[in-house]
Amino acid sequence: MDPQKAEAEASKRPPGHGATEVLHQRKSLPFSYTTMAVAGLVITAAVGYTVLYSKKKPEASAADVAKVSVGVAKPEDTHPKK
């Protein structure tokens, strides 16, 4: 038997194996790009707020931290209350 012919037969796919599959990868994502982008922004904002809240001074309130994280804080919101 010819060695090249035997090698060609051995490399054939078994019956029933899908020839159109690409390493069992999905052809579409489970969620739309918009949904994933919004979810990423929400997660990033939550982590950022948590970091700011954990580093806040004892006299600052949660509302003060929210104002700073959004960027609408005034100087009286960021200075210690007397």
ZIKA-V218485 format. One record per pair of residues at least 6 apart in sequence whose ideal C-beta (glycine too) atoms are under 7 Angstrom apart, sorted by the first residue. I is the first residue (numbers start at 1). J is the second residue. Records with the same first field share a line. If there is no record, write none. Layout:
I = J + J
This chain:
13 = 19
48 = 69
49 = 65 + 69
52 = 65 + 68 + 69
53 = 62 + 65
56 = 65
57 = 80
59 = 80 + 81
64 = 73 + 77
67 = 73 + 77
68 = 78
